């Protein structure tokens, strides 16, 4: 069932940001193992994983 109101819209924003993070992780210069770990973290913990990636993830 589709959520209504701001709650549903908030999860849409989180999903878009998670997709952005996964793309940036895949394009980074990190090792394949590091990329895989970060992608799993972002997928398993959508909000917290996004915050952790933003603070500590591969940049570049």
NORDA-V462190 format. One line per field, one symbol per residue. ss: DSSP state (@ for helix, = for strand, . for the rest). psi: psi as a letter, one per 30 degrees, with the letter a starting at -180 (. if undefined). burial: # if it has 16 or more other ideal C-beta (glycine too) atoms within 10 Angstrom, else .. A space follows every 50 residues. Layout:
ss: ???
psi: ???
burial: ???
This chain:
ss: ....@@@@@@@@@@@@@@@@@@@@@@@....@@@@@@@@@@@@@.@@@@@ @@@@@@....
psi: kkklaeeeeefeeeeeeeeeeeeeeeflglleeeeeeeeeeeeeieeeee eeeeeflki.
burial: ................##..##.##....#....#..##.##......## ..#...#...
